Amino acid sequence: MARVGLAGPVRVARWADAALGPGSDAATADGKATLSDATAARAAADLGLSTRQIRADWDTARLAGLVEVHGDSARPGWRLRAWDRDDSAVLRGWVALFDAWSLACPEPADHEPAAVAEVVSAMPQVLSFLQLSAGPVPVEQLLDLLEQRVTELRTERCEVTYAPGVPAPLAAPDDAPADAPLAPLLDWAVRALASVGALTHGDGHATLTPLGSWAVWVKLEQICVAAQSPAGNIEQSAEDMLRGCAQLRP
């Protein structure tokens, strides 16, 4: 699934390797990671794609670590070099894309950056619930969970202890992100996660793909393993902890 999902970005990355290596024409505009208009048009002509698709695949290739941009030139990342012979390189590339899901789809322009950051911080819990549910989940239920988690994050910030003599920060203004509706931001997060292949959505429900479910399971397992360490101070096996978590509901 990871190979299929990243086939387009791999194709563009290999084109960039051949056409935009050191000594060739500039790959990017003003030394940035975005393709210049001329380069995007050239790639579109060579690969028979639209410039919009070229730019989308280029951005995905960068997020997955398939290409590395240095100044005005691009070079292949190690994952692209190992793509055909190493399945772990493919999975690592997809996980890198999954971790960068919030960059895969432009965030809503009419929302405060602080509100967007809160939703990004809260989404791991939403993804964990999707994984443990093992099936379609109503978006309304995800919204309720997201609102609960964002409220918890805001409460944790308010519980910070200040040293004696240090005044607490002023109360947030009425237009603070606390009043921002979360439904549009959840919709953005779901679309962004769908764009990287982590979930599917439709008819008011969202479901993790097998690849997305695997990625979330691995992260949950890593948390459980860390919790078993002396620092975690939990004396249960990771498998028992995961099975216990699987029976929980909000």
Backbone hydrogen bonds, N-H to C=O, Kabsch-Sander energy under -0.5 kcal/mol:
donor,donor_aa,acceptor,acceptor_aa,energy
5,G,1,M,-2.8
6,L,2,A,-1.7
7,A,4,V,-1.2
10,V,6,L,-2.4
11,R,7,A,-2.1
12,V,8,G,-2.1
13,A,9,P,-2.5
14,R,10,V,-2.5
15,W,11,R,-1.9
16,A,12,V,-2.5
17,D,13,A,-2.0
18,A,14,R,-1.8
19,A,15,W,-2.9
20,L,16,A,-2.6
24,S,21,G,-2.0
27,A,72,D,-3.7
29,A,34,T,-2.0
30,D,28,T,-0.6
32,K,29,A,-1.9
36,S,27,A,-0.9
40,A,36,S,-2.7
41,A,37,D,-2.3
42,R,38,A,-2.1
43,A,39,T,-2.6
44,A,40,A,-2.4
45,A,41,A,-2.1
46,D,42,R,-2.3
47,L,43,A,-2.6
48,G,44,A,-1.3
49,L,44,A,-1.4
54,I,50,S,-2.3
55,R,51,T,-2.5
56,A,52,R,-2.1
57,D,53,Q,-2.8
58,W,54,I,-2.5
59,D,55,R,-2.4
60,T,56,A,-2.1
61,A,57,D,-2.5
62,R,58,W,-2.0
63,L,59,D,-2.2
64,A,60,T,-2.2
65,G,62,R,-1.2
66,L,61,A,-2.8
67,V,61,A,-0.9
68,E,75,R,-3.2
70,H,68,E,-0.5
70,H,73,S,-2.9
73,S,70,H,-2.0
74,A,20,L,-1.7
75,R,68,E,-2.6
77,G,66,L,-2.6
79,R,65,G,-0.6
80,L,77,G,-0.6
81,R,77,G,-1.6
82,A,78,W,-1.9
83,W,80,L,-0.9
85,R,82,A,-0.8
86,D,82,A,-2.0
89,A,86,D,-0.5
90,V,86,D,-1.2
91,L,87,D,-2.4
92,R,88,S,-2.6
93,G,89,A,-2.0
94,W,90,V,-2.2
95,V,91,L,-2.8
96,A,92,R,-2.2
97,L,93,G,-1.8
98,F,94,W,-2.8
99,D,95,V,-2.9
100,A,96,A,-1.1
101,W,98,F,-1.5
103,L,100,A,-2.2
104,A,100,A,-0.6
104,A,101,W,-1.3
105,C,101,W,-0.6
111,H,108,P,-1.0
116,V,112,E,-1.9
117,A,113,P,-2.5
118,E,114,A,-1.9
119,V,115,A,-1.9
120,V,116,V,-2.3
121,S,117,A,-2.2
122,A,118,E,-1.7
123,M,119,V,-1.5
125,Q,122,A,-1.0
126,V,122,A,-1.1
127,L,123,M,-3.0
128,S,124,P,-2.2
129,F,125,Q,-2.1
130,L,126,V,-2.1
131,Q,127,L,-2.3
132,L,128,S,-2.6
133,S,129,F,-1.9
134,A,130,L,-1.2
135,G,130,L,-0.6
137,V,206,A,-2.2
139,V,204,G,-2.9
141,Q,138,P,-0.5
142,L,138,P,-1.7
143,L,139,V,-2.6
144,D,140,E,-2.0
145,L,141,Q,-2.1
146,L,142,L,-2.7
147,E,143,L,-2.7
148,Q,144,D,-2.0
149,R,145,L,-2.4
150,V,146,L,-2.7
151,T,147,E,-2.2
152,E,148,Q,-2.1
153,L,149,R,-2.4
154,R,150,V,-2.2
155,T,151,T,-2.3
156,E,152,E,-2.6
157,R,153,L,-1.6
158,C,154,R,-1.7
159,E,155,T,-1.2
160,V,157,R,-1.1
166,V,163,A,-2.3
176,A,173,P,-1.7
179,D,176,A,-1.9
180,A,177,P,-1.6
186,L,182,L,-2.7
187,D,183,A,-2.4
188,W,184,P,-2.0
189,A,185,L,-2.5
190,V,186,L,-2.8
191,R,187,D,-2.3
192,A,188,W,-2.5
193,L,189,A,-2.5
194,A,190,V,-2.2
195,S,191,R,-2.0
196,V,192,A,-1.0
197,G,194,A,-1.2
198,A,193,L,-2.6
199,L,193,L,-0.7
200,T,207,T,-3.1
202,G,205,H,-2.2
205,H,202,G,-1.5
206,A,137,V,-2.1
207,T,200,T,-2.7
209,T,198,A,-1.9
213,S,209,T,-3.2
214,W,210,P,-2.2
215,A,211,L,-2.2
216,V,212,G,-2.3
217,W,213,S,-2.4
218,V,214,W,-2.5
219,K,215,A,-1.8
220,L,216,V,-2.5
221,E,217,W,-2.7
222,Q,218,V,-2.2
223,I,219,K,-1.9
224,C,220,L,-2.2
225,V,221,E,-2.6
226,A,222,Q,-2.3
227,A,223,I,-2.1
228,Q,224,C,-1.2
229,S,225,V,-0.6
229,S,226,A,-1.0
232,G,229,S,-0.6
233,N,229,S,-2.0
234,I,227,A,-1.1
234,I,229,S,-0.5
241,M,237,S,-2.3
242,L,238,A,-2.5
243,R,239,E,-2.5
244,G,240,D,-2.1
245,C,241,M,-2.4
246,A,242,L,-2.1
247,Q,243,R,-0.6
247,Q,244,G,-1.0
248,L,245,C,-1.7
